[in-house]
Amino acid sequence: MSYYKYHVFICTNKRSGKELCCEQGGAAKIRAYAKAKIKQLGLSGEGKVRINTAGCLDRCDSGPVMVIYPEATWYTFVDEDDVDEIIQEHLLNGRKVERLLLP
């Protein structure tokens, strides 16, 4: 059994120059929001949810991105509302948010 029910990695990579990167979409701010929201909901800790910063996940053209394990479900997101939907549907109800899925 895994230590966490869900392990969420949010790319916060920042590239120099004009190359696309997740941080251009405010990924670090969104990661902080997701982490605080999970704590507020009492979902953090052993057997629950862990929100982690990830370096480059090599999907910058689809970013910002997150991946949720153990299912290896990839999402893109735009704002806190998207993250709220992912938390509610995927992490609480076990249903993927189809409109935000990456292939």
CNS distance restraints for C-alpha pairs under 8 A (distance, minus, plus):
assign (resid   2 and name CA) (resid  47 and name CA) 7.64 0.50 0.50
assign (resid   3 and name CA) (resid  46 and name CA) 5.85 0.50 0.50
assign (resid   3 and name CA) (resid  47 and name CA) 5.68 0.50 0.50
assign (resid   4 and name CA) (resid  45 and name CA) 7.33 0.50 0.50
assign (resid   4 and name CA) (resid  46 and name CA) 5.55 0.50 0.50
assign (resid   4 and name CA) (resid  47 and name CA) 4.44 0.50 0.50
assign (resid   4 and name CA) (resid  48 and name CA) 5.13 0.50 0.50
assign (resid   4 and name CA) (resid  49 and name CA) 5.74 0.50 0.50
assign (resid   4 and name CA) (resid  50 and name CA) 6.65 0.50 0.50
assign (resid   5 and name CA) (resid  47 and name CA) 5.18 0.50 0.50
assign (resid   5 and name CA) (resid  48 and name CA) 4.92 0.50 0.50
assign (resid   5 and name CA) (resid  49 and name CA) 5.95 0.50 0.50
assign (resid   5 and name CA) (resid  70 and name CA) 7.67 0.50 0.50
assign (resid   6 and name CA) (resid  48 and name CA) 6.42 0.50 0.50
assign (resid   6 and name CA) (resid  49 and name CA) 4.84 0.50 0.50
assign (resid   6 and name CA) (resid  50 and name CA) 6.47 0.50 0.50
assign (resid   6 and name CA) (resid  68 and name CA) 6.45 0.50 0.50
assign (resid   6 and name CA) (resid  69 and name CA) 5.60 0.50 0.50
assign (resid   6 and name CA) (resid  70 and name CA) 6.38 0.50 0.50
assign (resid   6 and name CA) (resid  91 and name CA) 7.11 0.50 0.50
assign (resid   7 and name CA) (resid  49 and name CA) 5.87 0.50 0.50
assign (resid   7 and name CA) (resid  50 and name CA) 4.92 0.50 0.50
assign (resid   7 and name CA) (resid  51 and name CA) 6.29 0.50 0.50
assign (resid   7 and name CA) (resid  52 and name CA) 7.54 0.50 0.50
assign (resid   7 and name CA) (resid  68 and name CA) 5.64 0.50 0.50
assign (resid   7 and name CA) (resid  69 and name CA) 5.09 0.50 0.50
assign (resid   7 and name CA) (resid  70 and name CA) 7.01 0.50 0.50
assign (resid   8 and name CA) (resid  49 and name CA) 7.42 0.50 0.50
assign (resid   8 and name CA) (resid  50 and name CA) 6.00 0.50 0.50
assign (resid   8 and name CA) (resid  51 and name CA) 4.82 0.50 0.50
assign (resid   8 and name CA) (resid  52 and name CA) 5.98 0.50 0.50
assign (resid   8 and name CA) (resid  66 and name CA) 6.82 0.50 0.50
assign (resid   8 and name CA) (resid  67 and name CA) 5.85 0.50 0.50
assign (resid   8 and name CA) (resid  68 and name CA) 4.50 0.50 0.50
assign (resid   8 and name CA) (resid  69 and name CA) 6.44 0.50 0.50
assign (resid   9 and name CA) (resid  51 and name CA) 6.16 0.50 0.50
assign (resid   9 and name CA) (resid  52 and name CA) 4.85 0.50 0.50
assign (resid   9 and name CA) (resid  53 and name CA) 5.72 0.50 0.50
assign (resid   9 and name CA) (resid  54 and name CA) 5.52 0.50 0.50
assign (resid   9 and name CA) (resid  66 and name CA) 5.41 0.50 0.50
assign (resid   9 and name CA) (resid  67 and name CA) 5.35 0.50 0.50
assign (resid   9 and name CA) (resid  68 and name CA) 6.41 0.50 0.50
assign (resid  10 and name CA) (resid  27 and name CA) 7.21 0.50 0.50
assign (resid  10 and name CA) (resid  31 and name CA) 6.28 0.50 0.50
assign (resid  10 and name CA) (resid  51 and name CA) 7.53 0.50 0.50
assign (resid  10 and name CA) (resid  52 and name CA) 6.27 0.50 0.50
assign (resid  10 and name CA) (resid  53 and name CA) 5.25 0.50 0.50
assign (resid  10 and name CA) (resid  54 and name CA) 5.41 0.50 0.50
assign (resid  10 and name CA) (resid  65 and name CA) 6.19 0.50 0.50
assign (resid  10 and name CA) (resid  66 and name CA) 4.30 0.50 0.50
assign (resid  10 and name CA) (resid  67 and name CA) 6.71 0.50 0.50
assign (resid  11 and name CA) (resid  22 and name CA) 6.19 0.50 0.50
assign (resid  11 and name CA) (resid  23 and name CA) 7.73 0.50 0.50
assign (resid  11 and name CA) (resid  27 and name CA) 6.70 0.50 0.50
assign (resid  11 and name CA) (resid  28 and name CA) 7.93 0.50 0.50
assign (resid  11 and name CA) (resid  53 and name CA) 6.08 0.50 0.50
assign (resid  11 and name CA) (resid  54 and name CA) 4.51 0.50 0.50
assign (resid  11 and name CA) (resid  55 and name CA) 5.50 0.50 0.50
assign (resid  11 and name CA) (resid  56 and name CA) 5.89 0.50 0.50
assign (resid  11 and name CA) (resid  57 and name CA) 6.25 0.50 0.50
assign (resid  11 and name CA) (resid  64 and name CA) 6.89 0.50 0.50
assign (resid  11 and name CA) (resid  65 and name CA) 5.94 0.50 0.50
assign (resid  11 and name CA) (resid  66 and name CA) 6.12 0.50 0.50
assign (resid  12 and name CA) (resid  22 and name CA) 5.70 0.50 0.50
assign (resid  12 and name CA) (resid  23 and name CA) 5.17 0.50 0.50
assign (resid  12 and name CA) (resid  27 and name CA) 5.18 0.50 0.50
assign (resid  12 and name CA) (resid  28 and name CA) 5.26 0.50 0.50
assign (resid  12 and name CA) (resid  31 and name CA) 7.91 0.50 0.50
assign (resid  12 and name CA) (resid  53 and name CA) 6.41 0.50 0.50
assign (resid  12 and name CA) (resid  54 and name CA) 6.15 0.50 0.50
assign (resid  12 and name CA) (resid  55 and name CA) 6.08 0.50 0.50
assign (resid  12 and name CA) (resid  56 and name CA) 7.22 0.50 0.50
assign (resid  12 and name CA) (resid  64 and name CA) 7.94 0.50 0.50
assign (resid  13 and name CA) (resid  21 and name CA) 6.19 0.50 0.50
assign (resid  13 and name CA) (resid  22 and name CA) 5.82 0.50 0.50
assign (resid  13 and name CA) (resid  23 and name CA) 5.71 0.50 0.50
assign (resid  13 and name CA) (resid  54 and name CA) 7.35 0.50 0.50
assign (resid  13 and name CA) (resid  55 and name CA) 5.12 0.50 0.50
assign (resid  13 and name CA) (resid  56 and name CA) 5.14 0.50 0.50
assign (resid  14 and name CA) (resid  21 and name CA) 5.72 0.50 0.50
assign (resid  14 and name CA) (resid  22 and name CA) 6.77 0.50 0.50
assign (resid  14 and name CA) (resid  23 and name CA) 5.23 0.50 0.50
assign (resid  14 and name CA) (resid  24 and name CA) 7.29 0.50 0.50
assign (resid  15 and name CA) (resid  19 and name CA) 6.36 0.50 0.50
assign (resid  15 and name CA) (resid  20 and name CA) 7.24 0.50 0.50
assign (resid  15 and name CA) (resid  21 and name CA) 5.94 0.50 0.50
assign (resid  20 and name CA) (resid  24 and name CA) 7.17 0.50 0.50
assign (resid  20 and name CA) (resid  60 and name CA) 5.77 0.50 0.50
assign (resid  20 and name CA) (resid  61 and name CA) 6.31 0.50 0.50
assign (resid  21 and name CA) (resid  25 and name CA) 7.65 0.50 0.50
assign (resid  21 and name CA) (resid  60 and name CA) 4.97 0.50 0.50
assign (resid  21 and name CA) (resid  61 and name CA) 7.42 0.50 0.50
assign (resid  21 and name CA) (resid  63 and name CA) 6.75 0.50 0.50
assign (resid  21 and name CA) (resid  64 and name CA) 7.26 0.50 0.50
assign (resid  22 and name CA) (resid  26 and name CA) 7.05 0.50 0.50
assign (resid  22 and name CA) (resid  27 and name CA) 5.73 0.50 0.50
assign (resid  22 and name CA) (resid  60 and name CA) 5.92 0.50 0.50
assign (resid  22 and name CA) (resid  63 and name CA) 4.98 0.50 0.50
assign (resid  22 and name CA) (resid  64 and name CA) 4.11 0.50 0.50
assign (resid  22 and name CA) (resid  65 and name CA) 6.70 0.50 0.50
assign (resid  23 and name CA) (resid  27 and name CA) 4.81 0.50 0.50
assign (resid  23 and name CA) (resid  28 and name CA) 6.39 0.50 0.50
assign (resid  23 and name CA) (resid  64 and name CA) 7.00 0.50 0.50
assign (resid  24 and name CA) (resid  64 and name CA) 7.83 0.50 0.50
assign (resid  25 and name CA) (resid  63 and name CA) 7.14 0.50 0.50
assign (resid  25 and name CA) (resid  64 and name CA) 5.72 0.50 0.50
assign (resid  25 and name CA) (resid  78 and name CA) 7.18 0.50 0.50
assign (resid  26 and name CA) (resid  30 and name CA) 6.33 0.50 0.50
assign (resid  26 and name CA) (resid  64 and name CA) 7.68 0.50 0.50
assign (resid  27 and name CA) (resid  31 and name CA) 5.99 0.50 0.50
assign (resid  27 and name CA) (resid  64 and name CA) 6.02 0.50 0.50
assign (resid  27 and name CA) (resid  65 and name CA) 7.98 0.50 0.50
assign (resid  28 and name CA) (resid  32 and name CA) 6.26 0.50 0.50
assign (resid  28 and name CA) (resid  53 and name CA) 8.00 0.50 0.50
assign (resid  29 and name CA) (resid  33 and name CA) 6.24 0.50 0.50
assign (resid  30 and name CA) (resid  34 and name CA) 6.09 0.50 0.50
assign (resid  30 and name CA) (resid  79 and name CA) 7.08 0.50 0.50
assign (resid  30 and name CA) (resid  80 and name CA) 6.51 0.50 0.50
assign (resid  30 and name CA) (resid  83 and name CA) 7.78 0.50 0.50
assign (resid  31 and name CA) (resid  35 and name CA) 6.12 0.50 0.50
assign (resid  31 and name CA) (resid  51 and name CA) 7.50 0.50 0.50
assign (resid  31 and name CA) (resid  52 and name CA) 7.77 0.50 0.50
assign (resid  31 and name CA) (resid  53 and name CA) 7.13 0.50 0.50
assign (resid  32 and name CA) (resid  36 and name CA) 6.18 0.50 0.50
assign (resid  33 and name CA) (resid  37 and name CA) 6.05 0.50 0.50
assign (resid  33 and name CA) (resid  80 and name CA) 7.31 0.50 0.50
assign (resid  34 and name CA) (resid  38 and name CA) 6.13 0.50 0.50
assign (resid  34 and name CA) (resid  51 and name CA) 7.20 0.50 0.50
assign (resid  34 and name CA) (resid  80 and name CA) 7.96 0.50 0.50
assign (resid  34 and name CA) (resid  83 and name CA) 6.76 0.50 0.50
assign (resid  34 and name CA) (resid  84 and name CA) 7.89 0.50 0.50
assign (resid  35 and name CA) (resid  39 and name CA) 6.36 0.50 0.50
assign (resid  35 and name CA) (resid  50 and name CA) 7.93 0.50 0.50
assign (resid  35 and name CA) (resid  51 and name CA) 5.63 0.50 0.50
assign (resid  36 and name CA) (resid  40 and name CA) 6.04 0.50 0.50
assign (resid  37 and name CA) (resid  41 and name CA) 6.15 0.50 0.50
assign (resid  38 and name CA) (resid  42 and name CA) 6.31 0.50 0.50
assign (resid  38 and name CA) (resid  43 and name CA) 5.17 0.50 0.50
assign (resid  38 and name CA) (resid  44 and name CA) 5.87 0.50 0.50
assign (resid  38 and name CA) (resid  49 and name CA) 7.34 0.50 0.50
assign (resid  38 and name CA) (resid  87 and name CA) 7.97 0.50 0.50
assign (resid  39 and name CA) (resid  43 and name CA) 5.84 0.50 0.50
assign (resid  39 and name CA) (resid  44 and name CA) 5.40 0.50 0.50
assign (resid  43 and name CA) (resid  48 and name CA) 5.60 0.50 0.50
assign (resid  43 and name CA) (resid  49 and name CA) 5.76 0.50 0.50
assign (resid  44 and name CA) (resid  48 and name CA) 5.54 0.50 0.50
assign (resid  44 and name CA) (resid  49 and name CA) 4.95 0.50 0.50
assign (resid  44 and name CA) (resid  50 and name CA) 6.00 0.50 0.50
assign (resid  45 and name CA) (resid  49 and name CA) 6.27 0.50 0.50
assign (resid  45 and name CA) (resid  50 and name CA) 6.75 0.50 0.50
assign (resid  49 and name CA) (resid  91 and name CA) 7.75 0.50 0.50
assign (resid  56 and name CA) (resid  60 and name CA) 7.77 0.50 0.50
assign (resid  57 and name CA) (resid  65 and name CA) 7.94 0.50 0.50
assign (resid  59 and name CA) (resid  63 and name CA) 6.46 0.50 0.50
assign (resid  59 and name CA) (resid  65 and name CA) 7.25 0.50 0.50
assign (resid  60 and name CA) (resid  64 and name CA) 6.85 0.50 0.50
assign (resid  60 and name CA) (resid  65 and name CA) 7.61 0.50 0.50
assign (resid  62 and name CA) (resid  76 and name CA) 6.63 0.50 0.50
assign (resid  62 and name CA) (resid 102 and name CA) 7.68 0.50 0.50
assign (resid  63 and name CA) (resid  76 and name CA) 5.85 0.50 0.50
assign (resid  63 and name CA) (resid  77 and name CA) 7.48 0.50 0.50
assign (resid  64 and name CA) (resid  76 and name CA) 5.62 0.50 0.50
assign (resid  64 and name CA) (resid  77 and name CA) 6.15 0.50 0.50
assign (resid  64 and name CA) (resid  78 and name CA) 7.33 0.50 0.50
assign (resid  65 and name CA) (resid  74 and name CA) 7.11 0.50 0.50
assign (resid  65 and name CA) (resid  75 and name CA) 5.62 0.50 0.50
assign (resid  65 and name CA) (resid  76 and name CA) 4.45 0.50 0.50
assign (resid  65 and name CA) (resid  77 and name CA) 6.58 0.50 0.50
assign (resid  66 and name CA) (resid  74 and name CA) 5.85 0.50 0.50
assign (resid  66 and name CA) (resid  75 and name CA) 5.33 0.50 0.50
assign (resid  66 and name CA) (resid  76 and name CA) 6.39 0.50 0.50
assign (resid  67 and name CA) (resid  72 and name CA) 6.02 0.50 0.50
assign (resid  67 and name CA) (resid  73 and name CA) 5.42 0.50 0.50
assign (resid  67 and name CA) (resid  74 and name CA) 4.41 0.50 0.50
assign (resid  67 and name CA) (resid  75 and name CA) 6.22 0.50 0.50
assign (resid  68 and name CA) (resid  72 and name CA) 5.35 0.50 0.50
assign (resid  68 and name CA) (resid  73 and name CA) 5.12 0.50 0.50
assign (resid  68 and name CA) (resid  74 and name CA) 6.54 0.50 0.50
assign (resid  69 and name CA) (resid  73 and name CA) 6.70 0.50 0.50
assign (resid  73 and name CA) (resid 101 and name CA) 7.46 0.50 0.50
assign (resid  74 and name CA) (resid 101 and name CA) 5.84 0.50 0.50
assign (resid  74 and name CA) (resid 102 and name CA) 5.35 0.50 0.50
assign (resid  74 and name CA) (resid 103 and name CA) 7.52 0.50 0.50
assign (resid  75 and name CA) (resid 100 and name CA) 5.36 0.50 0.50
assign (resid  75 and name CA) (resid 101 and name CA) 4.56 0.50 0.50
assign (resid  75 and name CA) (resid 102 and name CA) 5.32 0.50 0.50
assign (resid  76 and name CA) (resid 100 and name CA) 5.52 0.50 0.50
assign (resid  76 and name CA) (resid 101 and name CA) 6.52 0.50 0.50
assign (resid  76 and name CA) (resid 102 and name CA) 6.55 0.50 0.50
assign (resid  77 and name CA) (resid  82 and name CA) 5.62 0.50 0.50
assign (resid  77 and name CA) (resid  83 and name CA) 6.78 0.50 0.50
assign (resid  77 and name CA) (resid 100 and name CA) 6.53 0.50 0.50
assign (resid  78 and name CA) (resid  82 and name CA) 6.33 0.50 0.50
assign (resid  79 and name CA) (resid  83 and name CA) 6.68 0.50 0.50
assign (resid  80 and name CA) (resid  84 and name CA) 6.03 0.50 0.50
assign (resid  81 and name CA) (resid  85 and name CA) 6.24 0.50 0.50
assign (resid  82 and name CA) (resid  86 and name CA) 6.31 0.50 0.50
assign (resid  82 and name CA) (resid 100 and name CA) 7.94 0.50 0.50
assign (resid  83 and name CA) (resid  87 and name CA) 6.12 0.50 0.50
assign (resid  84 and name CA) (resid  88 and name CA) 6.05 0.50 0.50
assign (resid  85 and name CA) (resid  89 and name CA) 5.82 0.50 0.50
assign (resid  85 and name CA) (resid  90 and name CA) 7.86 0.50 0.50
assign (resid  85 and name CA) (resid  97 and name CA) 7.41 0.50 0.50
assign (resid  86 and name CA) (resid  90 and name CA) 5.27 0.50 0.50
assign (resid  86 and name CA) (resid  91 and name CA) 6.75 0.50 0.50
assign (resid  86 and name CA) (resid  96 and name CA) 7.56 0.50 0.50
assign (resid  86 and name CA) (resid  97 and name CA) 6.27 0.50 0.50
assign (resid  87 and name CA) (resid  91 and name CA) 4.86 0.50 0.50
assign (resid  87 and name CA) (resid  92 and name CA) 6.22 0.50 0.50
assign (resid  88 and name CA) (resid  92 and name CA) 5.12 0.50 0.50
assign (resid  88 and name CA) (resid  93 and name CA) 6.44 0.50 0.50
assign (resid  89 and name CA) (resid  93 and name CA) 4.94 0.50 0.50
assign (resid  89 and name CA) (resid  94 and name CA) 6.20 0.50 0.50
assign (resid  89 and name CA) (resid  95 and name CA) 5.20 0.50 0.50
assign (resid  89 and name CA) (resid  96 and name CA) 6.49 0.50 0.50
assign (resid  89 and name CA) (resid  97 and name CA) 6.57 0.50 0.50
assign (resid  90 and name CA) (resid  94 and name CA) 4.48 0.50 0.50
assign (resid  90 and name CA) (resid  95 and name CA) 4.62 0.50 0.50
assign (resid  90 and name CA) (resid  96 and name CA) 5.11 0.50 0.50
assign (resid  90 and name CA) (resid  97 and name CA) 6.73 0.50 0.50
assign (resid  91 and name CA) (resid  95 and name CA) 7.81 0.50 0.50
assign (resid  96 and name CA) (resid 101 and name CA) 7.74 0.50 0.50
assign (resid  97 and name CA) (resid 101 and name CA) 6.48 0.50 0.50
